[in-house]
Amino acid sequence: MENVARPWPALWSLVIGFFMILIDTTIVSVANPRIMEGLQADINSVIWVTSAYLLAYAVPLLITGRLGDRFGPKKLYLTGLVVFTAASLWCGLSGDVQTLIAARVLQGFGAAMMTPQTMAVITRIFPPDRRGAAMGIWGATAGVATLVGPILGGVLVDWLGWEWIFFINVPVGIVGFILALRFVPALSTHPHKFDIPGVLLSAVGLFLLVFGIQEGETYNWGTITGPITVWGLIIAGIAVLAIFVVWQRINKGEPLLPLSLFKDRNFSLANIGITTVGFTVTAFSLPLIFYYQIVRGLTPTQSALMMVPMALISGGLAPVVGKIIDRVNPKYITSGGLLLMAVALFWNSALMHPDTPIWLFLLPSAVLGFANAGIWAPLSTTATRNLPPRQAGAGSGVYNTTRQIGAVLGSAAIAVLIQSRLAAELPAAPGASGGASPVSFGGSLPAALHDGFATAMGQSILLPAAVILLGAAVALFFAKPKAVTGWSGAPAAESRSASQPR
């Protein structure tokens, strides 16, 4: 740990930017129907607005964590914040969906520069016996942001237009920059070599895999052009990622992905767990919002208000969870939270019919609030508790990369499933005939088609529900804390020595 006199102002300064970039992973979901209408885009194109951001966010995370170690997390964070804020302005000014997707790619790069630095700074400026509380704030920020995004998005879309879900980032980014410049310390740096082949292999592999999955339904899982097929892209993506892992193992220099980190059982399991969370949180909101707005006729604000119980309960309980995870084995909190999330999603699926009383959806929304409170902080603490300062950036980069890979795959998979189920339940929908249906550009859906559309959305939400069940099973295998005094990463004597200046 590095000797920092005032770590809490630094944490809160970083939380502002972290909150902003996480909101942008979910805020678009509530605006999708309006973006479709305003930019004359179909469902698949508008889902790429989210997928492009997530992909550009995920791919550079491994190297940006290392860059933070090499040049200082403060410098990388501030640079990323400038890029993210400028890209947000470009997003709001976009006049077509292709421009919006390009701007979201740049926004994702900015977010990738920022995110690993937040966890790295926490790991380096807080002593082990206080790190759990700090990670509790970080985890609460992640959980609440995923819930506040759709609510804030609904209000902005209804009152000011979809462009303002991006314009709002500009003043927030400026304030966040000033606070981080003042309060985040300039920490010591560590020399690193950069694994350029690893960067290229991971980027190419992820792109091929995600593009193949998301565009599969568009091309009927057949030929894209010439000898290139959808399944060829998917298989090539998996093969390139396998080569990437092998390269990381045989690389005699400094690999992009330090496989030695995965010798720690809890780090490995926490990364699997956060992958399922990233997948589920990104995937479940899309069919739910489409159901609220297209079948039930709710406005963006009204559909976002259906998530208020989630935000209130999660925001209220997350700090409490953050205070107790240093003293309690988080295995039980995490597995319970993940299981509750699965219950809430299966419940939502069962309710998704055209004539279900709308207030009933507030009940699974409340369950999701309890679930989120028990997920984020315990998982992040489990992943980072044993990270030495030299590997803080690499470890946080890996953790955030796996979360974002989950989110990318969730976005791509739910796009495929929605199109597939619409083709089966609503033959006039995109994917069935290739033409524009009444919902292609945000138009109203005839009442006769409500039942089929609702059924398709209800079936789609079963996928993230099943994936989060896997996460709950994985969490049951977390190792017990090594120290009697808590879960913060070291026995009491070690914690005291670790809190002294190096």
C-alpha positions as CSV (number, residue, x, y, z in Angstrom):
1,M,0.0,0.0,0.0
2,E,1.2,3.5,-0.7
3,N,1.0,6.2,1.9
4,V,-1.9,8.5,1.0
5,A,-3.1,10.9,3.7
6,R,-6.7,11.3,2.3
7,P,-7.7,8.2,0.3
8,W,-11.5,8.8,0.5
9,P,-11.6,12.1,-1.5
10,A,-9.6,10.3,-4.2
11,L,-12.1,7.4,-4.2
12,W,-15.1,9.6,-4.5
13,S,-13.5,11.6,-7.3
14,L,-12.9,8.4,-9.3
15,V,-16.4,7.1,-8.5
16,I,-17.9,10.0,-10.5
17,G,-16.2,9.0,-13.7
18,F,-16.7,5.3,-13.1
19,F,-20.4,5.9,-12.5
20,M,-20.7,7.8,-15.7
21,I,-19.1,5.2,-17.9
22,L,-21.1,2.4,-16.4
23,I,-24.4,4.2,-16.9
24,D,-23.6,4.4,-20.6
25,T,-23.6,0.6,-20.8
26,T,-27.3,0.5,-19.8
27,I,-28.7,4.0,-20.5
28,V,-29.1,3.3,-24.2
29,S,-31.5,0.4,-23.6
30,V,-34.4,2.6,-22.6
31,A,-33.7,4.9,-25.6
32,N,-33.5,2.2,-28.2
33,P,-37.1,2.6,-29.6
34,R,-36.6,6.4,-29.9
35,I,-33.2,6.0,-31.5
36,M,-34.7,3.5,-34.0
37,E,-37.4,6.0,-34.8
38,G,-35.2,9.1,-34.9
39,L,-32.4,7.5,-37.0
40,Q,-34.5,5.1,-39.1
41,A,-32.7,2.1,-37.8
42,D,-33.7,-1.5,-37.4
43,I,-33.4,-3.6,-34.2
44,N,-30.1,-5.2,-35.1
45,S,-28.5,-1.8,-36.0
46,V,-29.6,-0.1,-32.8
47,I,-28.3,-3.1,-30.7
48,W,-24.9,-2.4,-32.4
49,V,-25.0,1.0,-30.7
50,T,-24.6,-0.9,-27.4
51,S,-22.4,-3.7,-28.7
52,A,-19.9,-1.4,-30.4
53,Y,-19.4,0.5,-27.1
54,L,-19.0,-2.7,-25.1
55,L,-16.6,-4.3,-27.6
56,A,-14.4,-1.1,-27.8
57,Y,-14.6,-1.0,-24.0
58,A,-13.6,-4.7,-23.5
59,V,-10.7,-5.2,-25.9
60,P,-8.2,-2.6,-24.6
61,L,-8.8,-3.2,-20.9
62,L,-5.9,-5.6,-20.5
63,I,-3.4,-3.2,-21.9
64,T,-4.9,0.0,-20.3
65,G,-4.4,-1.6,-16.9
66,R,-0.7,-2.1,-17.7
67,L,-0.5,1.5,-19.1
68,G,-1.8,2.7,-15.8
69,D,1.0,0.8,-14.0
70,R,3.6,2.2,-16.4
71,F,2.6,5.8,-16.7
72,G,0.5,6.3,-13.6
73,P,-3.2,5.6,-13.1
74,K,-4.0,9.2,-12.6
75,K,-2.7,10.2,-16.1
76,L,-4.5,7.3,-17.8
77,Y,-7.7,8.1,-16.0
78,L,-7.7,11.8,-16.9
79,T,-6.8,11.0,-20.5
80,G,-9.6,8.5,-20.8
81,L,-12.1,10.9,-19.2
82,V,-11.3,13.6,-21.8
83,V,-11.7,11.0,-24.7
84,F,-15.0,9.7,-23.2
85,T,-16.5,13.2,-22.7
86,A,-15.6,14.4,-26.2
87,A,-17.0,11.1,-27.7
88,S,-20.2,11.7,-25.7
89,L,-20.7,15.0,-27.4
90,W,-20.1,13.4,-30.8
91,C,-22.7,10.7,-30.0
92,G,-25.4,13.4,-29.3
93,L,-24.6,15.2,-32.5
94,S,-24.8,12.0,-34.7
95,G,-27.3,12.3,-37.6
96,D,-27.4,8.6,-38.5
97,V,-26.9,5.2,-36.8
98,Q,-23.5,4.6,-38.5
99,T,-22.1,7.8,-37.1
100,L,-23.5,7.0,-33.7
101,I,-21.9,3.6,-33.7
102,A,-18.5,5.1,-34.6
103,A,-18.8,7.6,-31.8
104,R,-19.7,4.9,-29.3
105,V,-16.6,3.0,-30.3
106,L,-14.5,6.1,-29.4
107,Q,-16.5,6.4,-26.2
108,G,-15.7,2.8,-25.4
109,F,-11.9,3.4,-25.8
110,G,-12.2,6.3,-23.3
111,A,-14.0,4.1,-20.8
112,A,-11.3,1.4,-21.2
113,M,-8.6,3.8,-20.2
114,M,-10.5,4.8,-17.1
115,T,-11.9,1.7,-15.6
116,P,-8.8,-0.3,-14.6
117,Q,-7.4,2.7,-12.9
118,T,-10.3,2.9,-10.4
119,M,-9.7,-0.5,-9.0
120,A,-5.9,-0.1,-9.1
121,V,-6.0,3.1,-7.1
122,I,-8.3,1.6,-4.5
123,T,-6.0,-1.4,-4.1
124,R,-2.9,0.8,-3.7
125,I,-4.1,3.6,-1.5
126,F,-6.3,1.7,1.0
127,P,-4.8,-0.7,3.6
128,P,-6.2,-4.3,3.5
129,D,-8.3,-3.8,6.6
130,R,-10.1,-0.9,5.0
131,R,-10.1,-2.1,1.4
132,G,-13.4,-4.0,1.8
133,A,-15.3,-0.8,2.7
134,A,-13.7,1.0,-0.3
135,M,-14.5,-1.8,-2.6
136,G,-18.0,-1.7,-1.2
137,I,-18.4,1.8,-2.5
138,W,-16.9,0.8,-5.9
139,G,-19.2,-2.2,-6.1
140,A,-22.2,-0.2,-5.0
141,T,-21.4,2.3,-7.8
142,A,-21.3,-0.5,-10.4
143,G,-24.6,-2.0,-9.2
144,V,-26.5,1.3,-8.8
145,A,-25.2,2.6,-12.2
146,T,-26.6,-0.3,-14.1
147,L,-30.0,0.4,-12.5
148,V,-30.0,4.2,-12.6
149,G,-29.0,4.2,-16.3
150,P,-32.4,3.2,-17.7
151,I,-34.2,5.5,-15.2
152,L,-32.2,8.5,-16.0
153,G,-32.3,7.6,-19.7
154,G,-36.1,7.4,-19.6
155,V,-36.5,10.9,-18.1
156,L,-34.0,12.5,-20.5
157,V,-35.5,10.8,-23.6
158,D,-39.0,11.9,-22.7
159,W,-38.2,15.5,-21.7
160,L,-35.2,16.4,-24.0
161,G,-34.8,13.7,-26.6
162,W,-32.5,10.7,-26.9
163,E,-29.5,12.9,-27.7
164,W,-29.4,14.1,-24.1
165,I,-28.5,10.7,-22.7
166,F,-25.1,11.5,-24.2
167,F,-25.0,15.3,-23.8
168,I,-25.5,14.9,-20.0
169,N,-22.0,13.3,-19.8
170,V,-20.3,16.6,-20.9
171,P,-20.8,18.6,-17.7
172,V,-20.4,15.5,-15.5
173,G,-17.1,14.8,-17.3
174,I,-15.8,18.3,-16.7
175,V,-16.6,18.2,-13.0
176,G,-15.1,14.7,-12.7
177,F,-11.9,15.9,-14.4
178,I,-11.5,18.8,-12.0
179,L,-12.1,16.6,-8.9
180,A,-9.8,13.8,-10.1
181,L,-7.0,16.3,-11.0
182,R,-7.2,17.7,-7.5
183,F,-7.8,14.7,-5.2
184,V,-6.4,11.6,-7.0
185,P,-2.7,11.1,-6.0
186,A,0.1,10.6,-8.5
187,L,1.2,7.1,-7.6
188,S,4.5,5.4,-8.3
189,T,4.9,3.7,-11.6
190,H,6.2,0.3,-12.5
191,P,8.1,-0.5,-15.8
192,H,6.3,-2.8,-18.1
193,K,6.8,-4.3,-21.6
194,F,3.8,-4.3,-23.8
195,D,2.6,-7.5,-25.5
196,I,1.6,-6.2,-28.9
197,P,0.9,-9.7,-30.4
198,G,-1.4,-10.3,-27.4
199,V,-3.3,-7.1,-28.0
200,L,-3.9,-7.9,-31.7
201,L,-4.9,-11.5,-31.0
202,S,-7.4,-10.6,-28.3
203,A,-8.9,-7.8,-30.4
204,V,-9.3,-9.9,-33.5
205,G,-10.6,-12.9,-31.6
206,L,-13.2,-10.9,-29.7
207,F,-14.4,-9.0,-32.8
208,L,-14.8,-12.2,-34.9
209,L,-16.7,-14.0,-32.2
210,V,-19.1,-11.1,-31.3
211,F,-19.7,-10.1,-35.0
212,G,-20.4,-13.7,-35.9
213,I,-22.9,-14.2,-33.0
214,Q,-24.7,-10.9,-33.4
215,E,-25.0,-11.0,-37.2
216,G,-25.9,-14.7,-37.4
217,E,-29.6,-14.2,-37.6
218,T,-29.2,-11.4,-40.2
219,Y,-27.5,-13.8,-42.6
220,N,-29.6,-16.8,-41.6
221,W,-26.5,-18.4,-40.1
222,G,-25.1,-18.9,-43.6
223,T,-22.9,-17.1,-46.0
224,I,-21.9,-13.4,-45.4
225,T,-19.9,-12.9,-48.6
226,G,-17.9,-15.2,-50.8
227,P,-16.3,-18.0,-48.7
228,I,-17.0,-16.2,-45.4
229,T,-19.8,-17.7,-43.3
230,V,-21.2,-16.8,-40.0
231,W,-20.1,-20.1,-38.4
232,G,-16.7,-19.6,-40.0
233,L,-16.3,-16.2,-38.2
234,I,-17.4,-17.7,-34.9
235,I,-15.0,-20.7,-35.1
236,A,-12.2,-18.4,-36.2
237,G,-12.8,-16.1,-33.3
238,I,-12.7,-19.0,-30.8
239,A,-9.5,-20.3,-32.5
240,V,-7.8,-16.9,-32.3
241,L,-8.7,-16.5,-28.7
242,A,-7.3,-20.0,-28.0
243,I,-4.1,-18.9,-29.7
244,F,-4.0,-15.8,-27.6
245,V,-4.2,-17.9,-24.4
246,V,-1.4,-20.2,-25.6
247,W,0.7,-17.1,-26.5
248,Q,0.2,-15.7,-23.0
249,R,1.5,-19.0,-21.6
250,I,4.7,-19.2,-23.8
251,N,5.5,-15.5,-24.0
252,K,8.9,-15.2,-22.4
253,G,8.5,-11.4,-21.9
254,E,5.6,-9.9,-20.0
255,P,2.3,-11.3,-21.2
256,L,-0.8,-9.1,-21.6
257,L,-2.8,-11.6,-19.5
258,P,-0.7,-12.8,-16.5
259,L,-2.0,-16.3,-16.2
260,S,-0.3,-16.6,-12.8
261,L,-3.1,-14.4,-11.4
262,F,-5.4,-17.3,-12.0
263,K,-3.5,-19.5,-9.6
264,D,-5.5,-17.8,-6.9
265,R,-8.8,-19.7,-6.7
266,N,-10.9,-16.8,-5.6
267,F,-9.6,-14.5,-8.4
268,S,-10.4,-17.2,-11.0
269,L,-13.9,-17.8,-9.6
270,A,-14.7,-14.1,-9.2
271,N,-13.8,-13.5,-12.8
272,I,-16.2,-16.3,-13.9
273,G,-18.8,-14.8,-11.7
274,I,-18.5,-11.2,-12.9
275,T,-18.6,-12.5,-16.5
276,T,-22.0,-14.0,-15.9
277,V,-23.1,-10.7,-14.2
278,G,-21.9,-8.6,-17.2
279,F,-23.8,-10.9,-19.6
280,T,-27.0,-10.9,-17.6
281,V,-27.2,-7.2,-16.7
282,T,-26.6,-6.2,-20.3
283,A,-29.0,-8.8,-21.8
284,F,-32.1,-8.7,-19.6
285,S,-32.9,-5.0,-19.9
286,L,-33.4,-5.0,-23.6
287,P,-36.4,-7.4,-23.9
288,L,-37.9,-6.0,-20.8
289,I,-37.8,-2.4,-22.1
290,F,-39.1,-3.5,-25.5
291,Y,-42.0,-5.2,-23.7
292,Y,-42.8,-2.2,-21.6
293,Q,-42.7,0.3,-24.5
294,I,-44.0,-1.6,-27.5
295,V,-46.5,-4.0,-25.9
296,R,-47.7,-2.0,-22.9
297,G,-47.3,1.4,-24.5
298,L,-45.3,2.9,-21.7
299,T,-43.2,6.0,-22.3
300,P,-39.4,5.8,-21.7
301,T,-39.9,7.6,-18.3
302,Q,-42.7,5.2,-17.3
303,S,-40.8,2.1,-18.3
304,A,-37.7,3.4,-16.5
305,L,-39.8,4.0,-13.3
306,M,-40.6,0.3,-13.3
307,M,-36.9,-0.1,-12.2
308,V,-37.1,2.3,-9.3
309,P,-37.5,-0.5,-6.6
310,M,-34.3,-2.0,-8.0
311,A,-32.4,1.3,-7.6
312,L,-33.7,2.2,-4.2
313,I,-33.2,-1.1,-2.6
314,S,-29.8,-1.7,-4.2
315,G,-28.5,1.8,-3.4
316,G,-29.7,1.5,0.2
317,L,-28.3,-2.0,0.9
318,A,-25.0,-1.8,-1.0
319,P,-23.1,0.3,1.6
320,V,-24.3,-2.0,4.3
321,V,-22.9,-5.0,2.4
322,G,-19.7,-3.1,1.9
323,K,-19.2,-2.7,5.6
324,I,-19.8,-6.4,6.5
325,I,-17.8,-8.1,3.7
326,D,-14.5,-7.6,5.6
327,R,-15.9,-9.7,8.4
328,V,-18.1,-12.3,6.6
329,N,-17.3,-14.8,4.0
330,P,-18.8,-13.2,0.9
331,K,-19.5,-16.6,-0.6
332,Y,-22.9,-16.7,0.9
333,I,-23.8,-13.1,0.1
334,T,-22.6,-13.4,-3.5
335,S,-24.3,-16.7,-4.2
336,G,-27.5,-15.5,-2.6
337,G,-27.5,-12.3,-4.6
338,L,-26.9,-14.2,-7.9
339,L,-29.6,-16.7,-7.1
340,L,-32.1,-13.9,-6.3
341,M,-31.3,-12.3,-9.7
342,A,-32.1,-15.5,-11.5
343,V,-35.4,-15.8,-9.5
344,A,-36.4,-12.2,-10.5
345,L,-35.7,-12.8,-14.2
346,F,-37.6,-16.1,-14.3
347,W,-40.5,-14.2,-12.5
348,N,-40.4,-11.4,-15.1
349,S,-40.5,-13.9,-17.9
350,A,-43.6,-15.6,-16.4
351,L,-45.3,-12.2,-16.1
352,M,-44.7,-11.0,-19.7
353,H,-48.1,-11.2,-21.2
354,P,-50.2,-8.3,-22.8
355,D,-52.8,-8.3,-20.0
356,T,-50.6,-8.7,-16.9
357,P,-51.3,-5.9,-14.3
358,I,-48.3,-3.6,-14.7
359,W,-47.8,-3.1,-11.0
360,L,-46.9,-6.8,-10.6
361,F,-43.6,-6.1,-12.4
362,L,-42.6,-3.9,-9.4
363,L,-42.2,-7.1,-7.3
364,P,-39.4,-8.8,-9.3
365,S,-37.9,-5.3,-9.7
366,A,-37.6,-5.2,-5.9
367,V,-36.0,-8.7,-5.8
368,L,-33.5,-7.5,-8.3
369,G,-32.6,-4.7,-5.9
370,F,-31.8,-7.1,-3.1
371,A,-29.8,-9.2,-5.7
372,N,-27.7,-6.3,-6.9
373,A,-26.8,-5.3,-3.4
374,G,-25.3,-8.7,-2.7
375,I,-23.3,-9.1,-5.9
376,W,-21.0,-6.3,-6.9
377,A,-18.9,-5.5,-3.8
378,P,-18.4,-9.1,-2.6
379,L,-17.3,-10.1,-6.1
380,S,-14.8,-7.2,-6.6
381,T,-13.4,-7.7,-3.1
382,T,-12.9,-11.4,-3.7
383,A,-11.1,-10.7,-6.9
384,T,-8.7,-8.1,-5.6
385,R,-7.9,-9.0,-2.0
386,N,-4.5,-10.6,-2.7
387,L,-3.3,-8.4,-5.5
388,P,0.2,-6.9,-4.9
389,P,0.7,-3.3,-5.9
390,R,2.8,-4.3,-9.0
391,Q,0.0,-6.3,-10.4
392,A,-2.9,-4.0,-9.3
393,G,-3.4,-2.6,-12.8
394,A,-3.1,-6.0,-14.5
395,G,-5.4,-7.7,-12.1
396,S,-8.1,-5.0,-12.2
397,G,-7.7,-5.0,-16.0
398,V,-8.4,-8.7,-16.2
399,Y,-11.3,-8.4,-13.8
400,N,-12.9,-5.6,-15.8
401,T,-12.1,-7.3,-19.1
402,T,-14.0,-10.4,-18.1
403,R,-17.0,-8.3,-17.0
404,Q,-17.0,-6.5,-20.3
405,I,-16.6,-9.7,-22.3
406,G,-19.6,-11.0,-20.5
407,A,-21.5,-7.8,-21.4
408,V,-20.4,-8.0,-25.1
409,L,-21.5,-11.6,-25.4
410,G,-24.7,-10.8,-23.6
411,S,-25.5,-8.0,-26.0
412,A,-24.7,-10.1,-29.0
413,A,-26.6,-13.2,-27.7
414,I,-29.7,-11.3,-26.7
415,A,-29.8,-9.7,-30.2
416,V,-29.8,-13.1,-31.8
417,L,-32.3,-14.6,-29.5
418,I,-34.8,-11.6,-29.8
419,Q,-34.6,-11.8,-33.6
420,S,-35.0,-15.6,-33.5
421,R,-38.0,-15.5,-31.2
422,L,-39.6,-12.6,-33.1
423,A,-39.3,-14.7,-36.3
424,A,-41.0,-17.6,-34.6
425,E,-43.7,-15.7,-32.7
426,L,-44.2,-12.7,-34.9
427,P,-43.6,-13.6,-38.5
428,A,-43.8,-10.0,-39.8
429,A,-40.8,-9.0,-37.6
430,P,-37.3,-8.4,-38.8
431,G,-35.5,-11.6,-39.3
432,A,-38.6,-13.5,-40.5
433,S,-39.1,-11.8,-43.9
434,G,-36.2,-9.3,-43.9
435,G,-38.6,-6.4,-44.3
436,A,-39.5,-3.6,-41.9
437,S,-42.2,-4.4,-39.5
438,P,-44.3,-2.0,-37.5
439,V,-41.6,-2.1,-34.8
440,S,-38.6,-1.7,-37.1
441,F,-38.5,2.1,-36.7
442,G,-40.1,2.6,-33.4
443,G,-43.6,2.5,-34.7
444,S,-46.7,1.2,-32.9
445,L,-47.4,-2.5,-32.9
446,P,-51.0,-3.6,-33.8
447,A,-52.9,-5.1,-30.9
448,A,-53.2,-8.4,-32.7
449,L,-49.5,-8.9,-32.5
450,H,-49.0,-8.0,-28.8
451,D,-49.3,-11.5,-27.6
452,G,-46.6,-12.9,-30.0
453,F,-44.3,-10.0,-29.3
454,A,-44.7,-10.4,-25.5
455,T,-44.1,-14.1,-25.7
456,A,-40.9,-13.5,-27.7
457,M,-39.6,-11.0,-25.1
458,G,-40.5,-13.4,-22.3
459,Q,-38.6,-16.3,-23.9
460,S,-35.6,-14.1,-24.6
461,I,-35.2,-13.1,-20.9
462,L,-34.8,-16.8,-20.0
463,L,-31.3,-16.7,-21.4
464,P,-29.8,-14.2,-19.0
465,A,-31.7,-15.9,-16.2
466,A,-30.0,-19.2,-17.0
467,V,-26.5,-17.6,-17.3
468,I,-26.8,-16.0,-13.9
469,L,-27.7,-19.3,-12.3
470,L,-24.2,-20.5,-13.5
471,G,-22.7,-17.6,-11.6
472,A,-24.5,-18.5,-8.4
473,A,-23.2,-22.1,-8.7
474,V,-19.6,-20.8,-9.2
475,A,-19.8,-18.5,-6.2
476,L,-20.5,-21.5,-3.9
477,F,-16.9,-22.6,-4.5
478,F,-15.2,-19.5,-3.1
479,A,-12.5,-20.4,-0.7
480,K,-12.9,-19.4,3.0
481,P,-11.1,-16.3,4.2
482,K,-7.6,-17.1,5.4
483,A,-7.7,-14.6,8.2
484,V,-9.9,-14.9,11.3
485,T,-10.2,-11.1,11.5
486,G,-11.8,-10.8,8.1
487,W,-11.9,-11.0,4.5
488,S,-9.7,-8.0,3.6
489,G,-6.8,-10.0,2.3
490,A,-4.3,-10.6,5.2
491,P,-4.2,-11.7,8.9
492,A,-4.3,-8.8,11.4
493,A,-0.5,-8.6,11.8
494,E,0.0,-8.5,8.0
495,S,-2.7,-5.9,7.7
496,R,-1.0,-3.6,10.1
497,S,2.4,-4.0,8.4
498,A,0.8,-3.5,5.0
499,S,-0.7,-0.3,6.1
500,Q,2.7,1.2,6.9
501,P,4.4,3.3,4.1
502,R,6.6,1.2,1.9
